[in-house]
């Protein structure tokens, strides 16, 4: 648990942490860090859950870990937005930073997605 907030929860997986922290700066959100989602440590999520609106930000294909997070919350009605690399193929050249920006995985893109889902 990196910080507590009242308007929702964002789970940053692995290398997405710095981008997530920049994206949620100034927003009243709980931020959890998972170095990996398999095995998934559900205790921090369940123990800090104030609102059952969760955004999962992962560095690989969108939805890869959504089932694991949803399963951890099977006893709680919840909404889950999974954010990651879209399944459509990106056929552009560029730096990793340019690809992240094109895919909405940079801090600005993440903030738009998180704010739209959580109403922040």
Secondary structure as UniProt FT lines:
FT   STRAND          9..13
FT   HELIX           14..16
FT   HELIX           17..23
FT   TURN            24..26
FT   STRAND          30..34
FT   HELIX           43..48
FT   STRAND          53..61
FT   TURN            62..65
FT   HELIX           66..72
FT   TURN            73..75
FT   STRAND          79..85
FT   HELIX           96..103
FT   HELIX           107..118
//
